[in-house]
Amino acid sequence: MLEQNIELLTNIYNAFDPFRPLPAGDPTYVDCREVRGDGDILLDLGNRIKLSKENTCQLYSGHRGAGKSTELLRLKQFLEEKNFYVVYFAADEEDIDSEDARYTDILLACTRHILEGLKNIGNANPVLEWLEGRWEDIKDLAQTEVSFQGMSMEAQISQFAKLTANLRAEPSLREKIRKKVDPYTVTLIQVLNQFLKEAKKKLPDGRSELAVIVDNLDRIAPIITDSGKINHEEIFLDRSEQLKALDCHLIYTVPISLVYSKRSTDVRENYSDTEVLPMIMVRTPNGTICEPGLNKIKEIISKRISQCTTYLSLDTEIFDSPETFQQLCLMSGGHVRNLLLLTQDAIALTEELPISQRAVRRAITKARNTYRQTVEHNQWDLLAKVSHSKRVINNNEHRSLLFNRCFLEYRYLDKEYEIQRWCDVHPLIRGIPEFKEAVAKMQP
């Protein structure tokens, strides 16, 4: 019996992996549109691509961990069902460092994954000839002595992959690679488009169009560059024409702090409206529990538990009480990754089922301490004001807290079918003494 209990706990723990996006069609997926402002990626992004006779370039945003990757994988399947050939990749897994990223890094990552995704379809010679022309200058930065001439196409692409891998893994080489490649980005786009044009004529299985989805660019940390600008602006606005220049449909994820910056009108003019995936609304703006949203959070947990066991009650046998279960759900703030992390931490503090109130509270305390360390001393008053106004002010300090998920965005559809947006502090922050003191100072 003890071994069975340990095996069940192990299976449940792994069912809540917070860093694995759900593949399209996964049985644990929960449709949360009705508590996320009625948005749907298949309609908001997919239909624009499907209906457009010209290439589109769209941005997709939201808090990190909100579930964007899962939604983008749904979009990938949707487009494939509409006869699109789709190249999807998560940029920060192999190609860019989210703590130090520039436009050149993204272009090189796109080049690598487009080559790998279409190498058996199109003629890659224009791109490989471009690379060969730069190879003597950059082969040391790829940390290889291999000559490019005489190699097979797959071997050449493999050597190119080493260059992008070093962009991510070797800070000492990163700036040197950029300086070597930057003067030639326009010609790289030209030869890449030659390759794309050829490939689109030979797409397999009756595919008629090509789309590229670049995920996880929303994780790029905001940095003030030498020019005095935030790197997000230099990447997505100063280089917007180049980002849009690839001869295919494009979707890039972008940091939510850029969407709500002073450059938001520029973002719209360059890319049209940016679709945002908000939190699941577990509370209303006045603080009362939003039952439909809370039920969706409970459904997320229930579906993952059901992959491990179908005969135990969530309220009394998985958790020790309905109150314990509900407390964990509410403290997530409707943020999916936070929900999964809290659940995993509570399970890790459990020797045998049910998960106790003590384990859930300890998991909450652990997460709360992380947020306490994130907030700087002068930011507690800002958090207290937003908890009252439910609005984020358009300045760098507020955008920083938005990027770090100290503020969470929610949306709902009102009676006039208009989407209303509001923000609140993460519920984990409400229990921090410094926040309570800041709130108390606001009282008349």
N, C-alpha and C positions, 0 to 999 in steps of 0.2 A: 504493500500500500504506500509506504514512504517513497519507494522508487517511482511509482506511478505519479505521485504528487509532484516530485521533483521534475519528472519529464513533462508534466502538464505545465508547471510554472515556466520551465525552459521554453516550451512551445509558445506560451502566451507572451512571454517577454520578447521573443523574436518576432512575433506577429505585429509588434508595435515599433518596428524599426523606423526611426524618425527621418532617416536620410535616404530611404528608398522610395522614389516616386512610383505610384501604382501604374502598371502597364494598362493600356486601353483594354477594356472589357474585364478588368479584375473584379471578382465577385464582392470584394470588400469596398468597392467604390460607392460613395454616397452622393447623390445629387443634392447640392445645397443652394441651388439658384434662388429659391424663394426666400432664403434668409441672407442672401448676399446682394440684394438689390435687383434680382431678376436677370442678371447678366448671364450670358452663355457664350463661351469661347467659340463654339461651333457656328453660332449666328453672328457674333460680333466680329470675329476675325475670319472664320471659314467662309462665310457667304460673300464677304468682300472679295476674297481671292477667287472664289468660284465664279462670281458674276463679272469680274473685271476682264476687259479685253486687253488691258495693258498690265505690265508688271506692277505689283503693289509692294510697298515697304511699310510695315506696321510695327508699332511698339506695344509691348505687353508688360505690365508692371503689377506691383503689389508687394506686401511685406515678404521678406525672405521666410520661407517655411509655411507660407499660406496655402500652398498646393498648386503653384503655377506649373511646375514640371509635370504633375499628373494631368493637368488640363491640357498642356501642350502635347502630351502623348495621345490624348483623346483627339486633339486637332489633327495630329499626324495621321491617325487611322481614318478620320473623316475625309481628309484630302485624298488619301490613297484609295478610298472607296469611290471617290469622284474622278479617278484616273489621273491623279497627280503622282509624280515621283518625288519623294520627300527625303531630303538629307537633314537629319536632326543630330545635334550634338550639344553637350554641356561643356561650355568653353573653359570652365575652371578645373575640369578633371585632368586634362593633360596639357593644355596650351597656354593659359594665362594665369597670372597670379592676381587674385582679386584685391590684394593689398597694394598692388602697383601695376596698373594696367593702362595702356595707351591704345590709340586707334590702330597703330601699326600691328600690335599684337593680335587684334581682332581680325584684321585683314589676312594675316598669315595663318591664323587658325581656320578661317573660312576657306582659304586656298587649300590647306592640307585636307580638310574633311570633304570638300567638293571633289578634289582629286581622288581621294580614297573611295568616295561614294559612287563616282562615275567612271572610274579608271577602265572598266570593262565595256564602256559604252562609247565615250568620246575619244577624240584624238588629243592626248595631253601634250603633244610635242611643243606647241607654242609656250605653254607654261614652263615645261622642263627646259626649253631653250633659254627662257628668261632666267631661270635659276642657274643654269650652267654659266650664263654670262656673268653672274654675280658670285659664282662658287669660289673662285680663288680668293675673293675678299672675305667671304664669310665661313669657309669650311673650318677654320680654326675655332670660330664661335660655335659651330655645331659639334666641336670636339671630335673631329674625325680627320684622318689623313687620306681618306678614300677619294680617288679622282672620280669626277662625274661622268667623264667620257667612257663610252663602251659599256655602261651599266644598263641593266634591263630597266623598264619603266617602273616596275614594282620596287626595285632596289633604289632607284632615284627618289621615288616618293618616300621610301623609308628614311633616306638621308635627310630629306626635307622635314620629316617628322621629328628628327633629332634636334633640328634648329628650333622648332616651336616648343619642344619639350624643355630646351634650355632657357627659353624665354620665361617659362614658369618656374623652373627649379633652380636657376643660377642667377641670383641678383647681380653678381659681378659682371655677367655677360649681357644682361638685359639691355642696358643703355647702348652698349657697343653694337648689338644687333640692330637696334632701332636706327642708329645713325647710319649704318650701312644700307639699310633697306628704305628708309624714309624718302630719299630723293627719287626712288624708282616706283613708288606706290601707284602712280597714275599708269605707268606702262605695265605694271603687274595686273591691274584691273583690266587693261585692254587685252592682254593675252589670256587672262582668265575668261573674259567674255567670248573670245574666239573659241575657247574650249567649250563653254556652255552652249554657244550657238550650235556647234557641231553635235554635242551630246543630246540636245533637245530633239534633234532629227531622228535619233536612234533609241529613244526611250523604250524599254521592254514592256511586254504584256499590254500593249495598247495604250500605254500612258501618253498623255498629250501635253502635259505641263510639268514644270519643275518648281519646287518650293524648297527653300532653305530656312530652317528654324535654328536660331542660335540662342541657347538657354544659358541661364545663370550669369548673364552680364549684370543683372540687378544686384549682384553681390559685390560689384566693384566699389571699394571703399572711397569716400570723398577725400580728395587731396587737393590742397592749394598748390598749383604749379608755379614755376618760375615767372610765368606771365601774370600771376595774380588771380587767374581764373581757377574755378574748380574743374578737376579733370573730367567730370561728367559732361560739362559744357563743351570742353575741347573735343571729346570723343563723339558725342551724339549731335552736337550743333555745329561746331566749326568744321567738322568732317562729315556733315550729313549728306552732302552730295556724293561723296565717295562711298559712304555706307549704303546709299540707295542705288549705286551705279551698277551693281552686279545684274546680269541679264537673266533674272528669275524673280519669282515672288520671294519676299524676305520678311521674316519676323525676328525682331531682336527683343529680348527682355531688357528692361532699363530700371535703374534704381528709383524707388518711389519718391525719394527726396527731390529728384530732378523734375518729376511730373508736377510737383507742387512748389516749384521754385519761381523766382522772378522771371525766368526764361520760359515759363509754361506756354505763353503765346507763341514763342519761337518754335517750341516743340510741336505745337499744333499746326503751325504754318508749314513746317518741314515734313511732317509725317501724318497729318490729320489727327483726329482724336486718338489719344492713347487709352487703350482698355486697361482697367485696373481690377484686380481680383481682391476684393475686400475681405475682412474677417467674417466669420459666421456670427451673426448678431445673437448673443446669449443674454444681453440685457438691453433694454430700451434706453433712449437718451435720459430719461428721468430716473434710471437706476433699477426699475422693476425687472424681474426675470422675463425674458422673451421665450415663452414656452416652445414655439416652433423651432427656434434656434437651439435651445437646450436639448430638445428631442433629437435634432440632427447630430449634435455632439454625442449624445448617448447612442445613437444608431452607429456612428463611426466606431465606437468601442464595441458595441454588440456584434457588429459584422466581423470584426477581427477576432473576437473571442470565439465566435461560432466556427471559425476555421480550426479551432483547437478542441472545442467541446460544445455539445449542443444540449447537454442535460443538466447543466448547473445554472441556477438563477443568478442574474447579475446583481440583484439587490441584496441577496442574503448569502450567496455561496461564492461568488467571485469577489464582491465587496461585502463587508460585514453589515452594512445597512444602506438603505436608500440615501440617507443623508451623506454618508461617506462618498458614495458614487457621485452624487450631485455636486458636492464640494469640489471634487477633482475636476469635473466638467466645467464648472463656473470659473475656476481659477485659471483655466487655459485662456480665457478671454476670447474664445472662438478661434484661436490661432492653432491650426492643425498640428504643426510640429511641436509646439509647446504642450499640446494635449498628449501627443505620443511620448514625449520626453518625460512628462510628469507621471504617466502611467508606467513607463519602464522603470523609473526611479522608485516608484511605490512597490512594484513587483520585486525589484532588487533588495528591498528592505523587508521582504516577506519570506518566511521559512515554509509556511504552509497556508493554503487558502482557508478562509477568505482574507483578502487584503484589508488590513485594519485601518481604522481612523488614524491611529498613531503613525502608520507607514505613510499614509497620504499626507498628513501634516508635516512629516519630516521631509518628504519630497517637495512639498510646497516651500518649506523653509530654505531648502537647498537652492531652489530656483530663485526665490526671493533675494537671497544673498548675492546671486549673480547680478541681478538688476541693481541692487544697492551699490555694487562696485562699478557698474556702468555709468551711473548718474554722477555728474560732477557737483561740487558743493553749491555752485551758484545756480544750478538748474532745478532745485526742488521747488522754488517759487513758481517757475514756469509750469512745472507739472501740476501744481496745485491750481493755477489759474485755468489751465486747459480742462482739468477735471470739473471745473465749474462752468466754463463757457462752452465746452465741447467743440471748440474750434482751434485749429493750429494757425499761428501767426506766420506770415511769410518772411522768415528771416533764417539765418544760418543755424542759430541755436535750436530753433524748433525743428528745422529740417534734420539736424543731427539726431535729435531724439526720435524723430519719425523713422529715420534710417535704422536706428538701433532698436526699434520696436518697443520703445518706452511709451510712445503713442501708437494706438491702433486705430485704423480707419474702418468704419462700418457704413453700410448703405441700406436703404430700404425704399420700397416703392410706395408713394403716398396714394391717397384716394384719387388724385388727378393723374395717376400713372406717371408722375415725375419722380426721378431718382433723387433722394435726399441723402446727402453725405454728412457724417459727423465723426468726430474723433473723441477718444477718451484715453486716459492713462491705462496701462496694463493693470489688470486687477492684482497681480502679484505686488505691484508697487504700493498699493493702498495700505498694506500692512507694515510698511517700513516706517520706523519712528521719525526719520527726517521728513518724510512726506506728510505724516500726521501733524507734525509741528508746523509745516508750511501752510497746511489747510487751516489749522487753528489760528494762525496769524491773520488770515483773511476774514475771520468772523468779526462782525461789528461789535 
